[in-house]
Amino acid sequence: MTAIERSRTVAVVGAGTMGQGIAQVALLAGHRVLIYDIDAALAADGVGIVQDRIERMAAKGRLDRTEAEETAGRIAAAGALADLAGAALVVEAVVENVEVKRTLFTALEEVVEPDALLATNTSSLSVTELAAGLAHPGRFLGLHFFNPAPLLPLVEVVSGSATDPDAAERAYRTVLGWGKTPVRCADTPGFIVNRIARPFYAEAFAVYEEQGADPATIDAVLRESGGFKMGPFALTDLIGQDVNEAVTRSVWESFFRSPKFTPSLAQRRLVQSGRLGRKSGHGWFPYGPEAVAPQPHTAGPEEAPEKVTVVGDLGPAAALVDLLEEAGIAVTATGQGGPYIELPGEGQLVLADGKTSVEFADVVYFDLALDYRSAGRIALSAGEDTSERTLSEAIGLFQKLGKQVSVIGDVPGMIVARTVAMLIDLTADAVARGVASAEDIDTAMRLGVNYPLGPSAWHERLGQDWAYDLLHNLDERCPGGRYAPSLALFKLGYAAGDEEGAR
């Protein structure tokens, strides 16, 4: 199945920001483009805005002047739906309302040719539900562009229950030809990105609600240790707390209130208070000329131990052995027991595993890092029985490695580790249910929300049992189903040749 020919017309219904962006993408790809809006003035304004963007591109040397003039001449406003009769593809970008969209597509069916594709840009509604009642639902699908469409590469190509595979393939190849990065996805709540991304917000909010750490500290740990570009508190302030909470609630309701997607009460209270983020001047953080940004908790200086013993294989934290030796800390390694780092005071430094420090005599947990060498910050957690000496030695050890240290509450799974484990689990479950391939999910999460690694890449790096074991421990300490590892994640361990037997 080939892409839609460049000689064919592409129509966009809805002249808002997203509609303008999609129109610009199709226009620059070489198509004639029509913009239709129920408000004719908005359609005309949309055409003008796109043409102005083309002109600015020419002024900056990004387009040849002659090419820019020819391109700008291929876009026009349509006065009526009937004017879209010759379009090979119609993309809808109107209000997120099922009845409005279904009425629109019913009308479009009577206008366009039998081979034309009809696509919705919805980010939250069911493609299958929107196609219900259409005479030819096989040509209907979702094309979820991310905003701003001209700049962001990702497009989720969503097949509803009735979508013809050839129609989905034609749309996929068309979007690919437009210079975008399409990913295939079945019609599921949240599609790929909005489904898989929920733990990035939810686990941060949970740590906050459990009094584990304040928002500034959690954000700093996820950025500086986890490698994420923005922390979830700052990001939801940017998105808008009402918008982010509504998406979370929609996914939760669509999955019949599964505990995996339970919304945050703290975020609900934020929305109810009107603290919606940057747009209201206050969200998790304050904004405006007089606002003072909260700083993450950072431990004061402590003496580093002169020597440590590494017991067992540190697994994802194995790079610490070289870093310790490079920092001048004498390391004795033993293959028996562990895994942990034994400090001079006989306390243990253990990678987050879903358990809590209070369960042990003298343990400090340290959080997962994307790369322990480049990480700028490490989180530590200690229990009531952890000695002051052990905590001091643990802080000093990581400070000796050039890291800032944030000491958080005794929260099982800590911050980065529990977030990554949940991302891995939701991805394994989605792949097993045929939502999308592991490769497409990784691509979507890297390009759609700028994650440093896709969940499957994290899984491969950390080991086949790492996420399962951590979530199993978390589930025992926080029962209710939220952290219960999926059957798909359980099976992955065996598929990789795990012969440990019962866990």
Residue, then its C-alpha position, 0 to 999 in steps of 0.5 A: m500500500t503506497a502513500i497518498e500521492r502528492s498531487r492529491t488534496v489533503a483537507v483539515v477540518g478545524a482551524g485552531t492551533m492543531g489544525q493549522g499545524i497539520a495543514q502546514v505539515a501537509l502543505l510543506a510535503g507538497h499537497r494542495v491543502l484546504i482548511y475548513d471551519i464552521d466559522a469561515a473567518l477562522a478558516a481564513d485566519g488559519v490560512g493566513i497564519v500558515q502562509d505567514r509561517i511559510e513567509r518567515m521560513a523563506a525570510k530565514g533562508r529555510l525555504d527558497r523564495t520561489e518555492a515559498e511562494e508556490t507553497a503558500g499558493r497551494i493552501a486555501a479556505a473551504g467555504a463548505l464541507a462540499d468543497l472537500a469532495g476531492a480530498a484524498l485525506v481529511v484530518e479532523a482537529v475540532v473540539e474533543n466531543v464524541e457527538v460533534k466529531r461523529t456528526l462531522f464524519t457522517a457528513l464527510e462520508e457523503v462528500v468525499e470519494p470512496d477511496a478517501l481516508l478519514a482521520t481524527n486527531t483525537s488524543s483521548l476519545s475512542v477511534t472505534e466509538l467515533a467510527a460507529g454509525l459510519a457507512h464505511p468505517g474501514r477507512f476511518l482511523g486516528l492520526h494523533f499529531f503532537n503539538p506543535a505539529p510542524l516541530l514534533p516528529l511523532v504521529e500515532v497511527v491508531s487503528g479502530s476495531a473496524t479500520d481496514p489494515d490497508a487504510a492504516e498502512r496507507a496513512y502510515r506511509t503518507v505520514l512517513g513521507w511527510g517527514k514524520t515518525p509514525v508509530r502503529c497503535a491499536d485503539t486503546p485508552g490513551f493510545i501509546v503515550n498517554r497510556i504508558a506515561r501515567p506512572f511518570y506523574a503518578e509515582a512522583f505524586a505518590v512519593y509526595e503523598e507518602q511524605g517521601a520528598d517535596p516536589a522540587t526534590i522529586d523533580a531534581v532526582l528524576r532529572e539529575s539521576g533518572g535522565f528525564k528532561m523535566g520533572p513531573f511537577a514542573l511538567t504538569d505545571l507547564i501542561g496545566q494541572d486541570v489538563n493533565e489530571a483530566v487525561t489521567r482520570s479519563v484513562w483511569e475511567s476507561f480502564f474501569r478504574s484500574p488501580k494501575f491508573t488511579p489519579s492523585l488526590a493531591q493533584r485533585r486538590l490542586v485543581q480544586s484550589g485553582r492552582l493550575g500551573r503556569k497559566s494561573g500563576h501557581g501550581w506545584f510551584p509559584y510563578g511570576p516576577e516575584a516568585v522564588a523557585p523552591q530548591p531541592h533538598t541537598a545534604g550537607p557535606e560529610e566525610a567519605p569512607e576510605k574503604v568499602t566492601v562490595v558484596g555480590d553483583l551490584g547489577p544495574a549499579a555495577a558501574l559504581v565499583d569503577l567510580l569508587e576506585e577512581a575516586g580513591i576509595a579502596v574497594t574489596a569485592t566478594g562474590q558471596g551474598g549481597p548485593y550491597i556495599e558494606l560501609p566501614g561502620e558495617g552498615q549496608l548501602v543497597l540499590a532500591d529494590g522495592k523494600t524499605s530500610v525499616e525492615f533491616a538493622d542498618v541499611v541505606y537505600f540508593d536510587l536507580a540512575l540512568d548513568y551513575r557516572s554522569a548522574g549529578r544527584i543521587a537519592l538516599s533513603a534511611g529507616e528509623d533504625t539506620s545509624e547516623r554513621t551509616l547515613s553519614e558514610a553513605i552521603g559522603l561516599f556519593q559526594k566523593l563521587g561528585k554527586q549531590v545527595s538528596v535524602i528522602g523518606d523511607v519510601p519503597g522503590m524510592i523515586v526513579a526505580r519505582t517510576v521506571a519499573m512501572l513504565i516497564d510493566l505497563t509497556a510489557d502489558a501493552v505489547a502482550r495485549g497487541v496495543a503496539s510493538a515494543e519498538d514503537i512504544d520506545t519510539a513514542m516515549r522518546l519522541g512524544v515525551n522526550y524520555p531518555l530511554g524507551p521502557s523496553a530499552w530500560h528493561e533490557r539494560l536493567g535485566q529481565d527480572w529487575a522490574y518484576d522483583l521490585l514491583h513484587n516487593l512493592d506490591e507486598r508492601c503496598p497491596g491493592g493491585r497498583y504494583a502487582p506485576s503483570l503476567a506479561l512481565f512475569k513471562l518475559g523473565y522466562a522468555a529470556g531464559d530465566e531458570e531460577g524457578a519460583r520467585 
